[in-house]
Amino acid sequence: MARRPTRIQGFTYRGCHRYFVTTYTLCVMPDHVHILPEGMSDDADFRNAVRVWKLRTGYAWRMKHQTALWQIGYWERVLREKDDARAVIRYMLENPARRTGGAVR
């Protein structure tokens, strides 16, 4: 299992920011998921939002499958104003095809 990713030193992860998140699952396939959450207010709390999302989805999975879903931690990239969110979305949509060698149409 990979080591737990570190967060950006001095960055609060609160407020109106967009994040590109990758978190790995503990099942055979698919082995990870990408999400593109965006804080919509100055008091939006990214770290808590991801924690709650993983907690709720992981609990539902465990109740059905009696096994863990998520690895501890996740990787995020804080998108800057100059970053093109459409390029990130395109990457997310094309990722399964790259993984399997198929094409996305």
Backbone as CSV, one residue per row, in Angstrom:
resi,resn,N_x,N_y,N_z,CA_x,CA_y,CA_z,C_x,C_y,C_z
1,MET,0.834,-1.165,0.000,0.000,0.000,0.000,0.889,1.241,0.000
2,ALA,0.566,2.213,-0.810,1.363,3.436,-0.907,1.284,4.237,0.385
3,ARG,2.301,5.053,0.620,2.262,5.893,1.818,1.171,6.948,1.675
4,ARG,0.713,7.437,2.799,-0.350,8.440,2.817,0.170,9.745,2.213
5,PRO,-0.547,10.317,1.256,-0.091,11.567,0.632,-0.095,12.718,1.640
6,THR,0.808,13.649,1.446,0.858,14.823,2.313,0.056,15.952,1.680
7,ARG,-0.387,16.868,2.485,-1.125,18.041,2.018,-0.150,19.195,1.815
8,ILE,-0.586,20.236,1.119,0.243,21.410,0.851,0.439,22.191,2.151
9,GLN,1.681,22.364,2.541,2.012,23.086,3.767,1.499,24.519,3.690
10,GLY,0.730,24.933,4.688,0.246,26.304,4.761,-1.035,26.593,3.986
11,PHE,-1.526,25.630,3.218,-2.769,25.823,2.461,-3.916,25.310,3.311
12,THR,-4.983,26.107,3.476,-6.053,25.757,4.412,-7.083,24.796,3.842
13,TYR,-7.157,24.641,2.521,-8.162,23.788,1.886,-9.576,24.262,2.214
14,ARG,-9.742,25.524,2.432,-11.054,26.108,2.685,-11.299,27.203,1.661
15,GLY,-12.548,27.361,1.297,-12.908,28.448,0.399,-13.185,27.989,-1.019
16,CYS,-13.213,28.952,-1.917,-13.614,28.724,-3.308,-12.423,28.250,-4.135
17,HIS,-12.171,26.963,-4.109,-11.091,26.354,-4.885,-11.642,25.115,-5.562
18,ARG,-10.997,24.712,-6.648,-11.302,23.461,-7.328,-10.162,22.507,-7.056
19,TYR,-10.480,21.217,-6.907,-9.462,20.210,-6.598,-9.641,19.023,-7.534
20,PHE,-8.551,18.507,-8.047,-8.567,17.271,-8.817,-8.114,16.179,-7.863
21,VAL,-9.003,15.225,-7.552,-8.755,14.224,-6.515,-8.662,12.834,-7.128
22,THR,-7.677,12.075,-6.694,-7.566,10.662,-7.046,-7.484,9.882,-5.748
23,THR,-8.353,8.884,-5.613,-8.297,8.021,-4.445,-8.462,6.580,-4.918
24,TYR,-7.689,5.704,-4.339,-7.679,4.315,-4.766,-8.635,3.471,-3.942
25,THR,-9.230,2.498,-4.594,-10.138,1.583,-3.931,-9.384,0.329,-3.527
26,LEU,-10.019,-0.511,-2.731,-9.398,-1.774,-2.331,-10.106,-2.953,-2.970
27,CYS,-10.756,-2.721,-4.111,-11.387,-3.815,-4.842,-10.625,-4.005,-6.150
28,VAL,-10.930,-5.065,-6.886,-10.162,-5.413,-8.077,-10.303,-4.373,-9.183
29,MET,-11.506,-4.050,-9.604,-11.744,-3.048,-10.656,-13.048,-2.347,-10.372
30,PRO,-13.186,-1.113,-10.598,-12.074,-0.220,-10.933,-11.207,0.015,-9.706
31,ASP,-9.976,0.402,-9.950,-9.071,0.526,-8.819,-8.913,1.949,-8.306
32,HIS,-9.539,2.911,-8.964,-9.504,4.278,-8.443,-10.640,5.085,-9.051
33,VAL,-10.835,6.261,-8.481,-11.873,7.158,-8.964,-11.299,8.568,-8.977
34,HIS,-11.733,9.357,-9.955,-11.380,10.770,-10.002,-12.647,11.564,-9.724
35,ILE,-12.519,12.620,-8.952,-13.633,13.539,-8.741,-13.112,14.961,-8.913
36,LEU,-14.009,15.880,-9.184,-13.628,17.272,-9.381,-14.544,18.161,-8.542
37,PRO,-14.350,18.143,-7.213,-15.183,18.985,-6.350,-14.742,20.442,-6.430
38,GLU,-15.667,21.330,-6.124,-15.363,22.759,-6.133,-16.046,23.413,-4.939
39,GLY,-15.276,24.145,-4.148,-15.843,24.911,-3.041,-16.647,26.074,-3.603
40,MET,-17.859,26.260,-3.103,-18.742,27.301,-3.631,-18.908,28.484,-2.679
41,SER,-18.221,28.443,-1.532,-18.286,29.557,-0.585,-16.965,29.641,0.165
42,ASP,-16.733,30.759,0.842,-15.477,30.950,1.568,-15.309,29.987,2.730
43,ASP,-16.415,29.422,3.221,-16.291,28.479,4.341,-16.370,27.018,3.896
44,ALA,-16.312,26.756,2.587,-16.294,25.381,2.081,-15.042,24.680,2.611
45,ASP,-15.196,23.460,3.102,-14.090,22.718,3.719,-13.811,21.462,2.896
46,PHE,-12.839,21.541,2.018,-12.507,20.442,1.106,-12.160,19.155,1.849
47,ARG,-11.262,19.243,2.820,-10.820,18.032,3.515,-11.977,17.331,4.213
48,ASN,-12.853,18.095,4.833,-14.008,17.483,5.492,-14.965,16.882,4.464
49,ALA,-15.148,17.552,3.336,-16.047,17.033,2.295,-15.555,15.681,1.781
50,VAL,-14.259,15.553,1.523,-13.710,14.275,1.047,-13.821,13.218,2.142
51,ARG,-13.538,13.612,3.384,-13.640,12.666,4.505,-15.053,12.108,4.622
52,VAL,-16.048,12.982,4.574,-17.446,12.548,4.691,-17.844,11.696,3.493
53,TRP,-17.437,12.090,2.290,-17.770,11.325,1.074,-17.195,9.906,1.166
54,LYS,-15.916,9.787,1.559,-15.300,8.465,1.666,-15.925,7.659,2.793
55,LEU,-16.259,8.328,3.883,-16.887,7.646,5.019,-18.242,7.051,4.612
56,ARG,-19.075,7.858,3.974,-20.416,7.392,3.597,-20.389,6.310,2.518
57,THR,-19.595,6.528,1.482,-19.534,5.521,0.419,-18.858,4.248,0.914
58,GLY,-17.825,4.409,1.726,-17.125,3.247,2.275,-18.007,2.431,3.207
59,TYR,-18.833,3.123,4.002,-19.742,2.421,4.907,-20.777,1.618,4.107
60,ALA,-21.370,2.257,3.103,-22.369,1.559,2.277,-21.748,0.338,1.600
61,TRP,-20.527,0.480,1.103,-19.824,-0.635,0.450,-19.575,-1.768,1.444
62,ARG,-19.092,-1.406,2.631,-18.777,-2.419,3.641,-20.021,-3.192,4.077
63,MET,-21.161,-2.508,4.175,-22.403,-3.181,4.574,-22.826,-4.217,3.533
64,LYS,-22.531,-3.931,2.278,-22.931,-4.846,1.199,-21.884,-5.928,0.926
65,HIS,-20.616,-5.584,1.014,-19.552,-6.495,0.576,-18.647,-7.002,1.693
66,GLN,-18.821,-6.530,2.907,-18.003,-6.930,4.058,-16.504,-6.775,3.812
67,THR,-16.137,-5.744,3.114,-14.732,-5.446,2.869,-14.555,-3.938,2.715
68,ALA,-13.329,-3.482,2.909,-13.040,-2.053,2.771,-13.083,-1.634,1.305
69,LEU,-13.447,-0.398,1.068,-13.462,0.146,-0.289,-12.246,1.023,-0.542
70,TRP,-11.970,1.949,0.357,-10.948,2.966,0.132,-9.655,2.693,0.869
71,GLN,-8.559,3.033,0.230,-7.294,3.109,0.934,-7.311,4.373,1.796
72,ILE,-6.419,4.438,2.758,-6.279,5.647,3.564,-5.666,6.736,2.700
73,GLY,-6.212,7.922,2.805,-5.651,9.073,2.098,-6.159,9.213,0.680
74,TYR,-5.643,10.213,0.008,-5.980,10.509,-1.379,-4.966,11.511,-1.898
75,TRP,-4.900,11.658,-3.186,-4.038,12.635,-3.821,-4.927,13.721,-4.392
76,GLU,-4.562,14.976,-4.178,-5.319,16.060,-4.784,-4.358,17.028,-5.457
77,ARG,-4.879,17.728,-6.424,-4.152,18.825,-7.059,-5.083,20.022,-7.015
78,VAL,-4.676,21.082,-6.362,-5.481,22.294,-6.309,-5.352,22.979,-7.665
79,LEU,-6.470,23.161,-8.339,-6.438,23.812,-9.642,-6.317,25.320,-9.468
80,ARG,-5.442,25.918,-10.237,-5.254,27.369,-10.207,-6.193,28.013,-11.210
81,GLU,-6.320,29.325,-11.122,-7.193,30.069,-12.043,-6.838,29.776,-13.506
82,LYS,-5.549,29.654,-13.794,-5.112,29.443,-15.184,-5.330,28.004,-15.666
83,ASP,-5.579,27.075,-14.756,-5.793,25.680,-15.140,-7.130,25.517,-15.848
84,ASP,-7.141,24.706,-16.870,-8.343,24.462,-17.664,-9.104,23.264,-17.084
85,ALA,-10.216,23.549,-16.419,-11.025,22.473,-15.823,-11.530,21.522,-16.902
86,ARG,-11.765,22.019,-18.111,-12.221,21.136,-19.199,-11.181,20.079,-19.534
87,ALA,-9.909,20.439,-19.456,-8.840,19.464,-19.712,-8.837,18.385,-18.627
88,VAL,-9.095,18.774,-17.386,-9.164,17.805,-16.290,-10.357,16.877,-16.499
89,ILE,-11.492,17.441,-16.869,-12.688,16.629,-17.124,-12.438,15.673,-18.287
90,ARG,-11.791,16.155,-19.334,-11.463,15.291,-20.481,-10.563,14.134,-20.027
91,TYR,-9.564,14.438,-19.192,-8.686,13.402,-18.660,-9.504,12.367,-17.889
92,MET,-10.427,12.844,-17.059,-11.241,11.941,-16.248,-12.106,11.039,-17.134
93,LEU,-12.687,11.602,-18.174,-13.559,10.831,-19.063,-12.777,9.830,-19.905
94,GLU,-11.576,10.196,-20.300,-10.773,9.316,-21.155,-9.961,8.299,-20.362
95,ASN,-9.816,8.484,-19.072,-9.000,7.615,-18.241,-9.393,6.146,-18.331
96,PRO,-10.693,5.782,-18.260,-11.040,4.359,-18.365,-10.635,3.753,-19.704
97,ALA,-10.737,4.516,-20.780,-10.348,3.987,-22.092,-8.845,3.778,-22.166
98,ARG,-8.065,4.712,-21.613,-6.607,4.542,-21.585,-6.243,3.314,-20.774
99,ARG,-6.964,3.096,-19.700,-6.693,1.986,-18.792,-6.928,0.638,-19.472
100,THR,-7.990,0.572,-20.297,-8.349,-0.687,-20.937,-7.880,-0.782,-22.376
101,GLY,-7.296,0.307,-22.892,-6.834,0.306,-24.266,-7.941,0.583,-25.268
102,GLY,-9.130,0.935,-24.784,-10.248,1.244,-25.658,-10.282,2.709,-26.045
103,ALA,-11.272,3.066,-26.800,-11.418,4.448,-27.245,-12.698,5.045,-26.674
104,VAL,-12.641,6.326,-26.346,-13.817,7.042,-25.883,-14.378,7.827,-27.046
105,ARG,-15.673,7.699,-27.271,-16.302,8.430,-28.385,-17.330,9.380,-27.851
